[in-house]
Amino acid sequence: MIKVFLVDDEIVIREGIRTSFPWEKTEYVLVGEAPDGEMALPMIRDTQPDILVTDIRMPFMDGMELCAAVRSQMPWIGIIILSGYDEFEYARKGIQLGVREYMLKPVTAEELKQALDRVSESMRKEQQGRASGRGSSDQRFVTEKMLSSLYSEDQREGDALAVVEQMRGMGISIAAQRYAVIDAAFDPVERGYEGLTELAEGSGGIVHVSPCRTGGRVLVLGDNEEDTEERAYAFGASIATELERIGCGGIRISIGEIVETPEQIYQSLRSARHIRHVLTDQTESAPRIVGVREFSEGSGERSAAVMTARAKMYLAEHYQNGNLMLQDAAKAVGMSNSRFSTVFAQECGKTFTEYLTGLRLEKAKELLRNTDRRSSEIAFQVGYNDSHYFSYLFKKNTGMTPGEYRSGKQEGGSAEK
């Protein structure tokens, strides 16, 4: 299954792609859509798509800004740009932002299918190419050894800076304004580490991995504290998804404190490793990803439960707002977007997007059962400005259109599936 996310400010374009593309007959699944980049970015973090299809000219955050943000935080996502004819040359500049395909509007279902096939095949070949070249790569071995030396408690003054300079001489830059270490444990280690390496190699240099006895360690580079936290949680979520996909178990991922200098990288590892050891001692139901901030706020699970309860209350009060976004809920509980997305999903067993969709659809069912309001009115009342998208989601989640659900209830039969 290859997950696709769609961004376009024109409802007719989104509806056309959503309804005309034969999703059920292909390996692709539409996991979400948004009318602009500002709304899309947190949803992309939440749904973890493989491919992003985006328009260029949109309000609030346009396609180029969105591509830049995705490239910075989730560079393993393949990008397809939709553009009008007069934007096409401008769109070509997106090559620096990891754009793999450009499509002129209007787009047919067959054209989109061909583009998705080309992008997914290209991504597969890149992964295979990286995998085939790893076994004979002396540079990989040396790089891993040098990274591992940054995690040694026996470092002397100046050792870390010397490693940074040595790696620079090899053409690998790990110089940054901020650093965070992710300590990941999984089983089997060898298979999981290969998956971890593939993710890192597709990151555009923002993360670097090295092996350890229980799994792998990830050095995350950032420009400031917020940027580093976003990248660390986004990559941590991707690690968990990929390890699960390739059949690994015992997944425990801990995110250490954010530090400012190469000499402090060991300090970040130490905090991450402590959290991971505590997680390992807990039951299988313990969260798979925990950062030092949740952990220091009490017990990771208790602070997460309190945050989630507050977030659910916020959603219950604001679900009718059609412009409600993940970052609104994150702000309400005092978390960064990626951190909130990760913690909320682990605590609820659903992503933020899935939970909000479920909440809205349950409210819609109540209105369909108990009122005579039109479906389009109900859509607006539960937070959907696009009634066609509401109908699409309703059928996708219940197996019935809103009208069929209402008819089933009125006839005394069961409309639930």
C-alpha distance (Angstrom), angle and dihedral (degrees) to the residues before:
residue distance angle dihedral
M1 . . .
I2 3.81 . .
K3 3.79 114.5 .
V4 3.82 119.5 -139.4
F5 3.81 128.8 -166.4
L6 3.84 121.2 -162.9
V7 3.82 127.4 -153.3
D8 3.82 123.5 -177.2
D9 3.78 131.7 133.3
E10 3.81 92.4 -142.9
I11 3.79 110.1 88.3
V12 3.80 91.4 -158.5
I13 3.82 91.4 57.2
R14 3.79 93.3 49.1
E15 3.79 92.0 45.4
G16 3.79 91.6 48.2
I17 3.80 93.1 52.7
R18 3.78 92.9 41.1
T19 3.81 95.6 51.3
S20 3.81 104.4 30.4
F21 3.80 99.7 45.9
P22 3.84 112.1 88.7
W23 3.81 95.3 -127.7
E24 3.81 94.8 162.1
K25 3.82 92.2 54.9
T26 3.82 95.9 51.3
E27 3.80 139.0 57.2
Y28 3.81 89.4 -106.7
V29 3.80 126.0 97.2
L30 3.80 126.7 -170.4
V31 3.81 105.0 -130.7
G32 3.79 98.3 176.9
E33 3.77 149.6 -26.6
A34 3.79 138.3 -149.3
P35 3.83 138.4 -173.7
D36 3.82 96.7 -130.5
G37 3.78 142.8 13.3
E38 3.79 95.9 -104.6
M39 3.79 91.5 59.5
A40 3.81 93.1 37.5
L41 3.81 100.5 53.9
P42 3.83 98.9 68.2
M43 3.81 90.0 40.8
I44 3.81 89.0 53.4
R45 3.81 89.8 51.9
D46 3.80 87.9 49.4
T47 3.82 100.0 46.6
Q48 3.83 98.0 36.3
P49 3.84 97.7 -145.6
D50 3.80 122.9 -166.3
I51 3.81 93.9 -143.8
L52 3.81 131.4 30.7
V53 3.82 119.8 -156.0
T54 3.81 110.6 -166.4
D55 3.78 142.2 171.7
I56 3.84 118.9 -132.3
R57 3.79 106.9 -138.4
M58 3.78 110.8 54.8
P59 3.82 134.7 137.3
F60 3.82 124.6 -98.6
M61 3.83 96.0 8.9
D62 3.80 117.9 16.7
G63 3.79 127.7 -149.1
M64 3.80 95.7 -93.4
E65 3.80 92.1 52.5
L66 3.80 89.8 47.4
C67 3.81 91.7 50.1
A68 3.80 90.2 49.9
A69 3.82 91.5 51.0
V70 3.81 92.9 47.1
R71 3.80 90.8 46.5
S72 3.79 89.8 51.9
Q73 3.80 98.3 45.2
M74 3.83 106.6 22.5
P75 3.82 107.0 18.7
W76 3.80 93.1 162.1
I77 3.84 89.7 74.7
G78 3.81 114.8 100.3
I79 3.81 114.3 -131.3
I80 3.82 131.2 -147.3
I81 3.81 118.2 -174.7
L82 3.81 124.0 -149.2
S83 3.79 113.7 -156.4
G84 3.76 144.1 167.9
Y85 3.80 117.8 -114.9
D86 3.81 94.3 -100.8
E87 3.81 90.4 52.5
F88 3.77 97.3 50.7
E89 3.81 98.9 97.1
Y90 3.77 89.8 44.7
A91 3.78 89.1 51.8
R92 3.79 91.3 56.5
K93 3.79 88.5 69.2
G94 3.76 85.3 71.1
I95 3.81 89.3 81.4
Q96 3.81 86.3 89.7
L97 3.79 88.6 55.2
G98 3.78 96.1 55.0
V99 3.82 97.0 -96.8
R100 3.81 110.2 162.3
E101 3.82 103.4 -177.9
Y102 3.82 138.5 24.2
M103 3.77 121.1 -157.3
L104 3.78 128.2 -172.0
K105 3.79 117.9 -134.6
P106 2.95 133.1 -84.3
V107 3.79 95.2 53.3
T108 3.80 123.9 -164.3
A109 3.78 122.7 -145.1
E110 3.81 90.6 -112.8
E111 3.82 92.6 51.0
L112 3.79 91.0 50.3
K113 3.81 91.0 47.4
Q114 3.80 90.7 52.8
A115 3.82 91.7 48.4
L116 3.80 92.6 48.5
D117 3.80 89.6 48.5
R118 3.81 91.9 50.9
V119 3.80 93.4 48.2
S120 3.81 95.5 45.2
E121 3.82 91.2 46.2
S122 3.80 90.9 48.2
M123 3.80 90.8 50.9
R124 3.81 90.9 48.4
K125 3.80 92.1 50.7
E126 3.78 91.6 48.9
Q127 3.80 90.3 52.4
Q128 3.81 91.4 48.1
G129 3.78 91.0 47.1
R130 3.78 92.2 51.4
A131 3.80 90.9 46.8
S132 3.82 94.1 49.5
G133 3.78 92.0 49.4
R134 3.77 96.7 49.4
G135 3.77 101.3 75.7
S136 3.83 94.7 61.4
S137 3.78 96.8 36.6
D138 3.80 111.4 119.0
Q139 3.80 89.3 179.5
R140 3.78 91.4 60.1
F141 3.80 90.9 54.0
V142 3.80 92.8 48.0
T143 3.80 92.3 44.8
E144 3.80 92.2 51.6
K145 3.79 91.2 49.2
M146 3.78 92.1 50.3
L147 3.79 92.3 48.1
S148 3.79 90.2 48.4
S149 3.81 89.6 55.1
L150 3.82 88.7 61.9
Y151 3.81 87.8 62.9
S152 3.80 95.1 54.9
E153 3.79 118.6 114.3
D154 3.81 88.4 -152.5
Q155 3.80 94.3 69.3
R156 3.77 117.7 136.3
E157 3.77 124.8 -145.1
G158 3.77 110.4 -72.5
D159 3.84 95.6 17.1
A160 3.81 94.8 108.5
L161 3.80 93.7 48.8
A162 3.80 89.1 48.9
V163 3.82 89.6 54.7
V164 3.80 90.6 50.6
E165 3.81 90.1 52.6
Q166 3.81 93.4 45.5
M167 3.78 91.0 51.9
R168 3.78 90.6 47.0
G169 3.80 87.1 56.4
M170 3.81 88.3 55.0
G171 3.80 90.3 53.4
I172 3.82 94.8 -102.8
S173 3.79 116.7 120.2
I174 3.79 119.0 -158.1
A175 3.79 94.6 159.3
A176 3.81 109.9 126.6
Q177 3.78 143.8 149.0
R178 3.81 92.5 -117.8
Y179 3.82 137.6 17.9
A180 3.79 136.4 -163.4
V181 3.79 129.2 -178.2
I182 3.79 124.3 -141.9
D183 3.81 115.1 -157.5
A184 3.81 109.9 -158.1
A185 3.80 126.4 -172.2
F186 3.80 122.7 -171.4
D187 3.78 143.6 145.8
P188 3.00 132.4 -92.6
V189 3.79 88.7 32.2
E190 3.80 98.9 -161.5
R191 3.80 96.0 51.8
G192 3.78 93.0 42.7
Y193 3.79 93.1 48.9
E194 3.80 91.4 54.2
G195 3.80 88.8 53.6
L196 3.80 90.2 47.5
T197 3.80 90.2 51.0
E198 3.80 92.3 51.2
L199 3.79 90.9 54.0
A200 3.80 92.1 48.3
E201 3.79 93.2 48.4
G202 3.79 89.1 55.8
S203 3.81 92.9 50.8
G204 3.77 98.7 87.1
G205 3.79 92.2 -120.5
I206 3.81 99.3 -56.7
V207 3.82 92.7 114.6
H208 3.80 132.4 35.6
V209 3.81 126.4 -168.0
S210 3.77 137.5 -153.7
P211 3.82 130.5 176.6
C212 3.78 128.6 -108.1
R213 3.79 133.8 -179.6
T214 3.82 95.1 -91.2
G215 3.82 99.3 35.8
G216 3.77 129.5 -62.6
R217 3.77 145.9 -40.5
V218 3.79 124.3 -134.2
L219 3.79 125.0 -156.1
V220 3.82 109.5 -153.9
L221 3.81 118.5 -159.3
G222 3.80 121.5 -153.4
D223 3.77 143.1 171.7
N224 3.81 96.6 -135.0
E225 3.79 139.1 -6.3
E226 3.81 96.8 -86.0
D227 3.79 93.3 45.5
T228 3.82 91.7 49.0
E229 3.80 93.0 49.2
E230 3.82 91.5 49.3
R231 3.80 91.0 50.9
A232 3.80 94.1 45.0
Y233 3.80 95.3 51.4
A234 3.81 92.9 41.4
F235 3.80 91.3 51.2
G236 3.79 91.6 43.3
A237 3.81 89.9 55.4
S238 3.81 90.1 48.6
I239 3.80 90.9 50.1
A240 3.81 91.4 53.3
T241 3.81 92.1 47.8
E242 3.81 93.7 48.0
L243 3.81 95.3 45.0
E244 3.78 90.5 50.5
R245 3.82 90.4 47.7
I246 3.81 93.2 55.0
G247 3.80 93.2 46.9
C248 3.80 104.1 -100.1
G249 3.77 122.2 150.9
G250 3.79 137.4 -169.1
I251 3.81 89.4 52.3
R252 3.80 113.7 -177.5
I253 3.81 119.5 164.9
S254 3.79 122.9 -178.5
I255 3.79 127.7 -176.5
G256 3.78 117.5 -147.9
E257 3.77 129.2 -146.0
I258 3.79 119.5 -71.5
V259 3.80 112.6 -106.9
E260 3.79 135.1 -172.2
T261 3.81 107.2 -140.1
P262 3.81 138.7 42.0
E263 3.81 89.0 -115.8
Q264 3.82 89.3 62.5
I265 3.82 95.3 53.0
Y266 3.82 90.4 95.7
Q267 3.81 87.9 54.5
S268 3.82 89.7 56.5
L269 3.82 90.9 48.3
R270 3.80 91.6 49.6
S271 3.81 92.3 55.1
A272 3.82 91.5 45.2
R273 3.79 92.7 48.1
H274 3.80 92.3 50.1
I275 3.80 91.1 53.6
R276 3.81 91.7 47.0
H277 3.81 91.8 51.5
V278 3.80 90.4 52.6
L279 3.81 90.8 47.7
T280 3.79 90.9 50.4
D281 3.80 90.5 54.6
Q282 3.81 91.1 53.0
T283 3.80 127.2 80.8
E284 3.79 125.7 -81.0
S285 3.80 88.1 -98.9
A286 3.82 91.1 66.2
P287 3.82 114.8 114.0
R288 3.80 113.6 -87.1
I289 3.81 95.1 -143.7
V290 3.80 122.7 43.2
G291 3.78 129.7 164.4
V292 3.76 128.4 -152.0
R293 3.81 91.7 -109.4
E294 3.82 95.0 59.7
F295 3.78 90.2 42.6
S296 3.79 94.3 50.8
E297 3.80 90.9 49.2
G298 3.77 89.4 69.2
S299 3.74 124.8 -73.2
G300 3.79 111.3 -9.9
E301 3.76 92.3 -124.4
R302 3.82 96.3 46.6
S303 3.79 95.2 48.6
A304 3.80 89.9 45.2
A305 3.82 91.4 51.8
V306 3.83 91.8 50.7
M307 3.82 91.4 48.1
T308 3.80 91.9 48.1
A309 3.81 92.7 49.1
R310 3.79 90.0 52.7
A311 3.80 91.6 46.9
K312 3.81 91.8 51.0
M313 3.79 90.7 51.0
Y314 3.79 89.7 50.4
L315 3.82 91.4 50.8
A316 3.81 92.2 47.5
E317 3.80 88.2 55.8
H318 3.83 97.8 43.0
Y319 3.84 107.8 29.0
Q320 3.82 90.6 109.0
N321 3.80 90.4 65.2
G322 3.80 106.2 100.5
N323 3.82 90.4 -156.7
L324 3.80 94.8 53.7
M325 3.80 110.0 133.4
L326 3.77 138.1 -177.1
Q327 3.79 91.1 -106.9
D328 3.82 89.5 58.9
A329 3.79 91.5 58.4
A330 3.82 91.5 41.5
K331 3.78 90.4 53.4
A332 3.80 91.3 47.5
V333 3.82 90.9 59.2
G334 3.82 95.7 36.7
M335 3.81 100.8 -110.5
S336 3.79 137.0 125.4
N337 3.80 114.3 -106.4
S338 3.81 98.7 -107.5
R339 3.79 93.7 42.4
F340 3.81 91.0 50.2
S341 3.80 92.1 46.3
T342 3.82 91.6 52.2
V343 3.80 97.7 44.4
F344 3.80 94.5 43.1
A345 3.82 93.2 50.7
Q346 3.80 92.8 49.4
E347 3.77 94.1 47.9
C348 3.82 96.0 44.6
G349 3.80 100.5 34.4
K350 3.82 86.5 -128.2
T351 3.77 133.6 79.8
F352 3.79 118.0 -108.3
T353 3.82 89.6 -106.3
E354 3.82 92.6 50.6
Y355 3.80 92.1 47.6
L356 3.81 94.5 48.4
T357 3.81 91.2 46.2
G358 3.80 90.9 50.3
L359 3.81 92.0 48.2
R360 3.79 92.3 50.4
L361 3.80 93.9 46.1
E362 3.81 92.3 50.0
K363 3.81 88.8 53.1
A364 3.80 88.8 47.7
K365 3.81 91.0 52.8
E366 3.79 90.1 53.4
L367 3.79 90.8 52.5
L368 3.81 92.6 46.1
R369 3.80 90.4 51.8
N370 3.78 98.0 42.9
T371 3.80 107.4 31.6
D372 3.79 139.8 46.4
R373 3.80 94.2 -134.2
R374 3.77 118.2 136.6
S375 3.79 118.7 -102.6
S376 3.81 91.1 -113.7
E377 3.82 90.6 55.0
I378 3.78 91.9 48.6
A379 3.81 90.6 48.7
F380 3.79 90.6 56.5
Q381 3.79 92.4 44.1
V382 3.81 93.2 55.8
G383 3.80 94.9 46.1
Y384 3.81 107.9 -86.0
N385 3.79 116.7 123.4
D386 3.82 89.9 -176.9
S387 3.81 109.3 63.9
H388 3.80 92.1 -169.0
Y389 3.79 90.9 56.7
F390 3.80 89.0 48.2
S391 3.82 90.1 53.9
Y392 3.81 90.5 47.3
L393 3.81 92.4 51.7
F394 3.80 92.4 43.7
K395 3.79 92.7 54.4
K396 3.80 92.9 41.4
N397 3.80 90.7 54.8
T398 3.81 101.9 36.0
G399 3.80 103.8 25.3
M400 3.82 90.3 -122.0
T401 3.76 138.7 82.7
P402 3.82 115.4 -114.7
G403 3.81 88.7 -105.3
E404 3.82 92.4 52.3
Y405 3.81 90.5 48.2
R406 3.81 91.6 51.9
S407 3.82 93.0 45.9
G408 3.78 91.9 50.2
K409 3.79 91.7 53.4
Q410 3.80 94.2 45.6
E411 3.80 90.9 52.0
G412 3.76 90.9 53.5
G413 3.77 95.1 -112.9
S414 3.76 127.6 121.3
A415 3.76 113.3 -88.9
E416 3.80 93.7 -175.9
K417 3.75 123.7 98.2
